[in-house]
Amino acid sequence: MKSLLSARYNFLHNYQIPQPPPAPETFVVTSGGDRIRLTWADNATRDPHFDGYVIYRSEGTVKDYRTVYKKIFECNKENMVHSFDDTTAVRGFDYYYYIQSKDDGTQNELEPGKPLYSSLFLTLTSVPARLLRPAGHSLTEVRVVPNPYDIRARAIQFGEYAQYDRIAFYGLPPFCKVRIYTERGDLIWEKDHTNGAGDEVWDSMTSSGQIVVSGVYILYVEVTKDEGGFKKGDSVYRKFVVIR
């Protein structure tokens, strides 16, 4: 019925459809140690009916149909800002965001007083943001979490949906090469760790997209840059177990 009323309204008004304020031209999400910082452009404020922003956050992945977005921030024209620190994020989880501009509700003739919002798809993020741990101080701090990884407990380890098979590596040097080997020495995954943080995550899949089977695996970490007391070329390995 609502769609029918909207179509009738558009036809009667010669398709001169009221428009919400434009979405922010830029929306930057930056992972941090104790917060995830969001900043955005102020171009929407030039709209005469502009009245603030709303921000939504999800857990999981934008590719999963079960993903639910929840509102975590709202402001109006009187208390308007163009940055927000998400301090409620939980370590170990990935987050995705979108921001919408809203108007003052004066342009909505179908539902007077109800604001019009810019499209969420214009700012929906596709790169996960998460809390980052500080880099370790020595290679002795490198560890695998959880170890062992047991698929029967995956729902309580690192979240629901697409984060089921996550294994984390903590205490890493700020710059290093992370490699995963099978027990017999086959290299199945590697990544250049270059963001200066102390953690990295692995989704239990090989570089060719195959889910790993039960067994013993080896994490090999090699320092790639002299930084923070670490010497290039130093390395360490850790064994861990996957149970499926």
Beta strands, then each sheet from edge to edge (+ up, - down):
strand 1: 27-31
strand 2: 36-40
strand 3: 50-59
strand 4: 69-75
strand 5: 83-86
strand 6: 95-103
strand 7: 143-145
strand 8: 149-150
strand 9: 167-170
strand 10: 176-182
strand 11: 187-193
strand 12: 199-202
strand 13: 215-223
strand 14: 235-243
sheet 1: 1+ 2- 5+
sheet 2: 4+ 3- 6+
sheet 3: 7+ 9- 12+
sheet 4: 8+ 14+ 13- 10+ 11-
end
